[in-house]
């Protein structure tokens, strides 16, 4: 079911592997990440410099398309847009192992007498009557390898260190200057944390109570200090940057986008920590009820 457009066309098609056009190009860039719900979000950026094709898109006669399919689950979907940049979301349950994607420009209406001044000499001075659905341009992407675990930052807790404050009644505090993000707890709170931190069934609760608010604070601080000079050399900053880089996302640009609030970013990194905590609480309470 792999997408393949290597075929004979009766009209010129713009693609890197074809020579139907002399100088015009069609390119597309795609990056992806897992959102807070564990779904796959694709960001597409089309780049087209053929004036005649751009005019078709502007008039509603053609549109940009992302064709995505997963051979393992038989998932297949087409995402359409008249904008050169757009995003689409694919439920995590619909894909497994890898995803094949292709960027295209496709006609939405029949077009008569289409011509382009950039066609090579084989098509020069010719016109074509094209039909709705005809492909005008395409660009293949390398298959995306999909991790079965939707949490793209599995070891987020490893960049934190919990310590006991020197003041017994000290409130929750956070330090960002060290290699790990340090979370200070009062003596009483720290003793409780140490007693239960090794229990797997309590990890979601502790992460939601301690790690999650600390991560929100981290993103708030980064958004306020946009030059990142204070933390650029720390191991935790490099770890987050590398995790996003694996998803082909620029970490610093991503966190500074207006639509990405600190609480949204923290949930994205931890994959819905509050939901996990409530699910864990439900299991603990259910087990306690059965034992009583």
SULCOR-V591102 format. One record per residue. PHI is phi in degrees with one decimal (999 if undefined). OMEGA is omega in whole degrees, -180 to 180 (none if undefined). D_LAST is the distance of its C-alpha to the last C-alpha in Angstrom with 2 decimals. Layout:
BEGIN
phi=PHI omega=OMEGA d_last=D_LAST
phi=PHI omega=OMEGA d_last=D_LAST
END
This chain:
BEGIN
phi=999 omega=-179 d_last=53.87
phi=-61.9 omega=-178 d_last=55.00
phi=-65.6 omega=-180 d_last=57.02
phi=-148.7 omega=179 d_last=60.72
phi=-112.1 omega=178 d_last=63.67
phi=-77.4 omega=-177 d_last=66.36
phi=-153.0 omega=176 d_last=68.75
phi=-86.4 omega=177 d_last=72.21
phi=-112.8 omega=178 d_last=72.65
phi=-89.6 omega=-180 d_last=75.72
phi=-146.1 omega=-178 d_last=75.50
phi=-68.4 omega=177 d_last=74.78
phi=-128.8 omega=-177 d_last=71.17
phi=-92.6 omega=178 d_last=70.23
phi=-159.2 omega=-177 d_last=68.16
phi=-61.5 omega=-176 d_last=68.49
phi=-90.6 omega=-179 d_last=69.38
phi=-117.6 omega=-180 d_last=72.08
phi=-118.6 omega=180 d_last=75.55
phi=-67.2 omega=179 d_last=76.10
phi=-109.8 omega=-177 d_last=76.20
phi=-83.3 omega=-174 d_last=78.42
phi=-125.9 omega=-177 d_last=76.72
phi=-66.2 omega=-179 d_last=73.80
phi=-133.3 omega=173 d_last=70.27
phi=-131.1 omega=-179 d_last=66.79
phi=-135.1 omega=178 d_last=63.83
phi=-156.2 omega=175 d_last=60.15
phi=-117.4 omega=-179 d_last=57.48
phi=-137.9 omega=169 d_last=53.76
phi=-125.5 omega=-174 d_last=50.81
phi=-149.5 omega=175 d_last=47.12
phi=-159.1 omega=175 d_last=43.71
phi=-89.3 omega=-179 d_last=40.09
phi=-82.5 omega=-176 d_last=39.08
phi=-62.5 omega=-180 d_last=35.86
phi=-93.5 omega=-180 d_last=34.37
phi=85.6 omega=178 d_last=35.46
phi=-80.8 omega=-180 d_last=38.43
phi=-92.9 omega=178 d_last=41.88
phi=-107.3 omega=179 d_last=44.47
phi=-108.5 omega=174 d_last=48.13
phi=-108.1 omega=-175 d_last=50.89
phi=-115.5 omega=177 d_last=54.35
phi=-129.8 omega=180 d_last=57.73
phi=-85.4 omega=177 d_last=60.74
phi=-134.7 omega=-176 d_last=64.24
phi=-134.3 omega=180 d_last=67.27
phi=-122.4 omega=176 d_last=70.89
phi=-88.4 omega=-174 d_last=72.71
phi=-61.7 omega=-177 d_last=74.21
phi=-66.9 omega=179 d_last=74.69
phi=-70.9 omega=177 d_last=71.06
phi=-60.7 omega=179 d_last=69.81
phi=-67.0 omega=177 d_last=72.00
phi=-61.4 omega=179 d_last=70.42
phi=-65.3 omega=-179 d_last=66.96
phi=-62.0 omega=-179 d_last=68.21
phi=-88.8 omega=179 d_last=69.65
phi=82.1 omega=-180 d_last=66.49
phi=-88.3 omega=179 d_last=68.13
phi=-148.5 omega=180 d_last=65.81
phi=-151.8 omega=176 d_last=62.42
phi=-79.7 omega=-178 d_last=60.35
phi=-137.6 omega=167 d_last=57.73
phi=-112.5 omega=177 d_last=54.94
phi=-99.3 omega=-178 d_last=54.22
phi=-127.2 omega=176 d_last=50.90
phi=-153.0 omega=179 d_last=49.49
phi=-116.6 omega=-178 d_last=46.98
phi=-66.9 omega=-178 d_last=48.24
phi=-75.6 omega=-177 d_last=44.81
phi=-98.8 omega=-177 d_last=43.12
phi=66.7 omega=175 d_last=46.46
phi=-69.1 omega=176 d_last=45.78
phi=-150.2 omega=180 d_last=49.05
phi=-152.5 omega=177 d_last=49.82
phi=-117.6 omega=178 d_last=52.84
phi=-110.5 omega=-174 d_last=52.66
phi=-117.8 omega=177 d_last=55.83
phi=-161.9 omega=172 d_last=57.35
phi=-99.0 omega=179 d_last=60.77
phi=-97.8 omega=-180 d_last=59.75
phi=-69.1 omega=177 d_last=60.43
phi=-123.3 omega=175 d_last=57.04
phi=-158.0 omega=180 d_last=53.79
phi=-122.4 omega=175 d_last=50.12
phi=-142.9 omega=-176 d_last=47.93
phi=-120.6 omega=179 d_last=44.24
phi=-117.1 omega=179 d_last=42.93
phi=-57.2 omega=-178 d_last=39.25
phi=-58.3 omega=-178 d_last=37.71
phi=-69.3 omega=-176 d_last=36.57
phi=-90.6 omega=-176 d_last=40.26
phi=-132.5 omega=178 d_last=41.55
phi=-156.2 omega=177 d_last=40.97
phi=75.3 omega=177 d_last=43.08
phi=-157.1 omega=-177 d_last=46.08
phi=-128.7 omega=176 d_last=47.82
phi=-95.6 omega=-178 d_last=51.54
phi=-133.6 omega=175 d_last=53.26
phi=-144.1 omega=175 d_last=56.79
phi=-96.0 omega=-179 d_last=58.53
phi=-139.9 omega=165 d_last=61.20
phi=-120.7 omega=-172 d_last=63.59
phi=-129.6 omega=178 d_last=64.06
phi=-70.9 omega=176 d_last=66.35
phi=-102.2 omega=178 d_last=64.83
phi=-141.7 omega=173 d_last=68.19
phi=-66.2 omega=180 d_last=71.36
phi=-129.3 omega=-179 d_last=73.86
phi=-102.5 omega=174 d_last=77.57
phi=57.0 omega=179 d_last=80.09
phi=-76.7 omega=178 d_last=77.64
phi=-147.5 omega=180 d_last=79.35
phi=-147.3 omega=-179 d_last=78.83
phi=-72.1 omega=-177 d_last=81.43
phi=-99.8 omega=179 d_last=79.40
phi=-65.0 omega=178 d_last=79.49
phi=-71.2 omega=-171 d_last=81.32
phi=-64.7 omega=179 d_last=84.79
phi=-66.0 omega=-177 d_last=83.60
phi=-110.6 omega=-176 d_last=82.19
phi=-56.0 omega=177 d_last=84.58
phi=67.4 omega=175 d_last=86.10
phi=-97.2 omega=172 d_last=83.89
phi=-128.2 omega=-177 d_last=81.58
phi=-133.6 omega=170 d_last=78.67
phi=-93.0 omega=-175 d_last=77.14
phi=-106.2 omega=-177 d_last=73.39
phi=-110.1 omega=175 d_last=70.65
phi=-53.8 omega=-179 d_last=67.25
phi=98.5 omega=178 d_last=64.76
phi=-65.9 omega=179 d_last=67.33
phi=-84.5 omega=178 d_last=66.17
phi=-97.3 omega=-178 d_last=68.30
phi=-157.9 omega=176 d_last=66.58
phi=-152.7 omega=179 d_last=63.67
phi=-149.6 omega=-179 d_last=62.01
phi=-84.6 omega=172 d_last=59.60
phi=-105.3 omega=170 d_last=56.60
phi=-67.2 omega=179 d_last=55.18
phi=-56.4 omega=176 d_last=51.90
phi=-88.9 omega=176 d_last=48.81
phi=-84.9 omega=-175 d_last=46.33
phi=-105.3 omega=176 d_last=42.82
phi=-74.8 omega=179 d_last=39.89
phi=-61.7 omega=177 d_last=36.93
phi=-86.3 omega=-177 d_last=34.70
phi=-69.0 omega=180 d_last=35.47
phi=-79.8 omega=-175 d_last=34.80
phi=-78.5 omega=178 d_last=38.37
phi=-125.6 omega=-172 d_last=37.47
phi=-63.8 omega=-173 d_last=34.82
phi=-106.6 omega=-176 d_last=35.40
phi=-59.9 omega=-179 d_last=35.68
phi=-64.9 omega=-177 d_last=33.50
phi=-71.1 omega=179 d_last=36.12
phi=-91.7 omega=178 d_last=38.70
phi=-113.0 omega=174 d_last=36.67
phi=-135.0 omega=-179 d_last=36.42
phi=-99.8 omega=-178 d_last=34.12
phi=-133.4 omega=179 d_last=35.66
phi=-92.0 omega=179 d_last=35.38
phi=-68.4 omega=179 d_last=37.84
phi=-71.9 omega=177 d_last=40.39
phi=-95.5 omega=-174 d_last=39.68
phi=-59.6 omega=-176 d_last=36.37
phi=-100.3 omega=-176 d_last=35.86
phi=-67.1 omega=175 d_last=37.29
phi=-76.0 omega=175 d_last=35.99
phi=-52.3 omega=-180 d_last=35.00
phi=-136.9 omega=-175 d_last=38.26
phi=-134.0 omega=175 d_last=39.66
phi=-122.0 omega=-175 d_last=42.72
phi=-112.7 omega=-173 d_last=44.43
phi=-77.7 omega=-177 d_last=47.50
phi=-84.2 omega=180 d_last=46.03
phi=-65.5 omega=173 d_last=45.49
phi=-107.2 omega=175 d_last=41.78
phi=-75.5 omega=-173 d_last=40.38
phi=-97.3 omega=-180 d_last=39.17
phi=-114.5 omega=-180 d_last=36.31
phi=-98.2 omega=178 d_last=36.32
phi=-118.1 omega=176 d_last=33.30
phi=-62.9 omega=-178 d_last=33.48
phi=-55.9 omega=-179 d_last=32.68
phi=-64.9 omega=-179 d_last=29.31
phi=-64.9 omega=-178 d_last=28.34
phi=-66.1 omega=179 d_last=29.73
phi=-63.5 omega=177 d_last=27.74
phi=-66.1 omega=179 d_last=24.45
phi=-61.1 omega=-179 d_last=25.81
phi=-63.6 omega=-178 d_last=26.88
phi=-68.5 omega=-172 d_last=23.52
phi=-115.4 omega=-173 d_last=21.78
phi=-67.3 omega=-179 d_last=24.77
phi=-90.2 omega=179 d_last=24.51
phi=-84.5 omega=-178 d_last=21.05
phi=-58.9 omega=-177 d_last=21.85
phi=-70.4 omega=-180 d_last=18.76
phi=-100.0 omega=-179 d_last=19.87
phi=-57.1 omega=179 d_last=23.52
phi=-59.6 omega=179 d_last=23.71
phi=-67.1 omega=-179 d_last=22.35
phi=-65.5 omega=178 d_last=24.76
phi=-63.1 omega=-179 d_last=27.58
phi=-70.3 omega=-177 d_last=27.25
phi=-80.9 omega=-171 d_last=27.12
phi=-117.7 omega=-175 d_last=29.89
phi=-69.8 omega=-176 d_last=31.89
phi=-59.6 omega=178 d_last=32.25
phi=-63.1 omega=178 d_last=33.80
phi=-65.5 omega=-180 d_last=35.93
phi=-68.7 omega=175 d_last=37.24
phi=-60.3 omega=178 d_last=38.12
phi=-60.8 omega=180 d_last=40.09
phi=-57.8 omega=-179 d_last=41.81
phi=-67.4 omega=176 d_last=43.06
phi=-61.8 omega=-180 d_last=44.17
phi=-67.1 omega=179 d_last=46.17
phi=-65.8 omega=179 d_last=47.70
phi=-65.7 omega=-179 d_last=48.73
phi=-78.1 omega=-179 d_last=50.42
phi=-112.2 omega=-167 d_last=52.24
phi=-75.3 omega=178 d_last=53.59
phi=-86.1 omega=174 d_last=55.85
phi=59.9 omega=-177 d_last=52.90
phi=-64.1 omega=-175 d_last=55.21
phi=-68.4 omega=-172 d_last=52.78
phi=-120.4 omega=-175 d_last=50.07
phi=-58.0 omega=-178 d_last=52.03
phi=-93.4 omega=-178 d_last=52.19
phi=-78.1 omega=-179 d_last=48.55
phi=-66.6 omega=-178 d_last=46.40
phi=-68.0 omega=179 d_last=43.67
phi=-66.7 omega=179 d_last=46.34
phi=-65.1 omega=180 d_last=47.90
phi=-65.4 omega=178 d_last=44.57
phi=-65.8 omega=179 d_last=43.88
phi=-61.0 omega=-180 d_last=47.51
phi=-66.8 omega=180 d_last=47.37
phi=-63.4 omega=178 d_last=44.19
phi=-70.6 omega=-180 d_last=45.92
phi=-62.5 omega=178 d_last=49.16
phi=-63.2 omega=177 d_last=47.54
phi=-96.8 omega=179 d_last=46.92
phi=61.3 omega=178 d_last=50.56
phi=-121.3 omega=175 d_last=49.66
phi=-75.8 omega=-173 d_last=51.46
phi=-58.3 omega=-175 d_last=48.73
phi=-67.8 omega=177 d_last=50.82
phi=-67.0 omega=-177 d_last=52.21
phi=-63.8 omega=-176 d_last=48.80
phi=-75.5 omega=-179 d_last=47.19
phi=-89.0 omega=178 d_last=50.27
phi=-65.4 omega=-174 d_last=50.29
phi=-59.5 omega=-176 d_last=49.88
phi=-74.8 omega=-179 d_last=47.34
phi=-96.2 omega=178 d_last=45.00
phi=-69.6 omega=-179 d_last=43.23
phi=-62.9 omega=-179 d_last=41.43
phi=-70.3 omega=176 d_last=37.99
phi=-68.1 omega=180 d_last=38.92
phi=-63.6 omega=-180 d_last=40.17
phi=-63.7 omega=177 d_last=37.07
phi=-68.1 omega=178 d_last=34.90
phi=-62.2 omega=-178 d_last=37.43
phi=-67.8 omega=-175 d_last=37.21
phi=-96.3 omega=177 d_last=33.40
phi=57.9 omega=176 d_last=32.85
phi=55.8 omega=-177 d_last=30.76
phi=-64.2 omega=-180 d_last=28.63
phi=-68.7 omega=177 d_last=26.91
phi=-60.7 omega=179 d_last=25.90
phi=-62.2 omega=-180 d_last=24.55
phi=-65.4 omega=180 d_last=22.61
phi=-67.3 omega=176 d_last=21.03
phi=-64.2 omega=178 d_last=20.21
phi=-65.7 omega=177 d_last=18.63
phi=-62.5 omega=179 d_last=16.61
phi=-61.5 omega=-180 d_last=15.44
phi=-66.0 omega=179 d_last=14.36
phi=-62.7 omega=-179 d_last=12.48
phi=-67.9 omega=179 d_last=10.65
phi=-65.2 omega=178 d_last=10.08
phi=-64.1 omega=180 d_last=8.75
phi=-65.7 omega=179 d_last=6.29
phi=-66.6 omega=179 d_last=5.31
phi=-66.7 omega=-178 d_last=5.58
phi=-77.5 omega=-176 d_last=3.81
phi=-82.3 omega=none d_last=0.00
END
